Amino acid sequence: MNFIKKTVYFNEGKTISKRLLNTLQAGPEIRVAKISVLSAVLFQGFLNNQPAMKLLLAPHRFTEDELIQLYTDLTGILNSTRKNRQQLEYNKNALGLPFPDFAIDLVKISESVIELWLATLISGVFPKLEPTARQAWNLINASRIMHDDALNELKETEQKSTELTGATGPMTYNEIDSVTCLEYSNMMPAFRSLS
């Protein structure tokens, strides 16, 4: 990767990592727990994609190219998610469309989950960004005491969203019990040694 691209990735990763850390530090703790729960649940989707899961669990053990490829893919998802949320907020505010705050908040939580993964991946490319990623994961880990409450609130939000939209089919959170959720959340990335 050339110097200019590397600088762009570093600056973007630094911005995302700092924004994530600010979000987690601002709390409230139940919001951080929701980010943790959603991250754990969505992470299980990576079990079907073993290479991606391995990248997230130990980013420092992979090549720059492998990390940047997944980072780029996730950045695309984040940008699309953010654009859709901004359009929803615009439609709600400017056009007065009835779109509930809880649905917009769930999208923001999803954005934070993607930022958590991005911060993790980019720390494998740029060791200087690892302390921020590690600090974010420490906050995520500390929120696990509130997983039951967070999971219950996410189930309620999912139920409200289903009722509002009339969607059918399996629901993500209602399929998960608190024991399974806690088990999912035990998957934390391994960072470089502190030495």
N, C-alpha and C positions, 0 to 999 in steps of 0.2 A: 504494500500500500504506500502510495507516495505521501510526502510530507503534508501537502495541503489536505488531502482526504483524511489523514490521520488527525490533523488539527481540528477539522470539522467534527469528526466523531468524538474527539476528546471534549470539545466545547459543548457539543450537544449532550453527551453523556453526563458531563458535569452539571449542566442546567437541569436535566431530568432528575439526577440524583439529589440535588439540592431541593428541588421542588417537592420531591417525594418526602425527603426528610422533614421539611417544613410542614407538610400535610400531616405526617405521623406525629410530630411533636406538638402540633396545634390541637390534636385530639378532636373530640373527646375520646376517651378510652374505648367506648363501645364502637365508635367508627373505626378505630385501629383494629379492633377485634373483627369487625365485618370485613375489613381488607384482608386480614389474616385468614378468615374462614373462606372467603371467596378465592383467595390465592391457593389455598389447600385443595379446594374442590376442583378448580380449573386445572391445577397442576396434575391431578389424576388423569385428566385428558391426555397429558403427555406420556402416560404409561403406554399408550398405543404407539407412541413415537419415541422409542428408546433413545435414539441419538439426541433429540432435543432435550429429553429429560436429563440425560447425562451432562449436557452442556450447562443446564441450570443448576445442577447439584455440585459441580466442580468446574467452574469456568476457567480457572487458572491452568487446568490440565489440557486445554484444547488450543488449537491453532487460532491465530488471529482471523483467518479466513472463515473458519467454522463459526466462530463467535459473531463476527460481523454479519454473516449471512442470516443467522437467526435474529440478531439485533435489528437488521434492516426489515425483515419480515414483521417482527413485532412492532416496529416503529410505524409501519404502514397500517397495521391494525389500530394502533393508538391514534394515529392521525384521523383515520376514518371514524373511529368511535367519538373522538372529540368533535369532529365536524358535525356528525349527526346530533350530538348533544347540543351543540351551539345552535343548530337549526331548530331543535325542539324548544330551546329556551327563547329563541327569537319568536317562533310561532306562538308560544304561550304568552309572552309579554307584549309583542307588537300587535298581534292579531287577536289576542284574547282567547286563544283556544284553550279548552280545559285539559291541561296535562298536569297531573299531580306532581308535587315536589318530590314525593318518595321515589317516583320512577326516575326523575332526573338525578337524584342523589345516588341511586343504584348505579347509574351509568358513570358518575364521578368516582364511585368506589371501584368500578371495573377499570377505569383509567389508572387509578393508583396501583392496582394489581399489576397492570402491564408495565407501569413505571418501575415497580419493584423488580420485576424480571429484567427489564432493560438495565437498571442500575447493577444488577447482579452480573449480567453478561458483560457489560462494558468494563466492569472491574477486572475481568479476566484479560482484557486487552491493555488496560491502563492501571497498573498497580496503585498509582496515586489516588485513584477513585475508590479503591477498596475500603478504606476506613468509613466512607459515607455509606456504602452498601452494607457493610458489617453493622454499622450503627442502626440502619433502617431495619435489618433483620433482628437485631436485639430488641427493638421496640415491638416488632411483630411478635416475637417470641414472648415478650412480657405480657402481651395482651391475651394470651391463651387462657388465662383465668376467667375471661369473659366470653369464651367461645359458645357456651350454652345460650347465653342471652343473645349474642350476636346471631347465632344460627336461628333461634326462634324469631328474631326480628326479620331476618332475611326470608324465612318461611312465610311470615305474615305479608311482607312486601310482595313476594311472589304470588301469593294467593290474591291479594288486591289487584295486582297487575293482570292476572288471569281473568278475574271477574270483569275488570275494566275493558279488556281487549276481546274477551270471549275465546281466547286461545285454548286449544285442546292439546292433549298429549302429555307425556311425562313432565313432571316438574322437577327441577334440579335439586332444590333444597329439601323438599318433602321426602325425597328418597334417601336422605342421609340422616342417621342418628348421631347423637353427640359423641358417642364412643368412636365411631368411624371418622367423624370430623376431626377429633383430637388425634387419631392415628394418622390421618392425612397430613395434619399440620406438623408432625414430627419430622417431616422431610425438610431439612434446612440445608442450604448450600455450605460446602466446605470451602473456606477461603485459605489463602496462603498462611503459613505459620506466622505468628506475631514476632518472630525473632528478627 
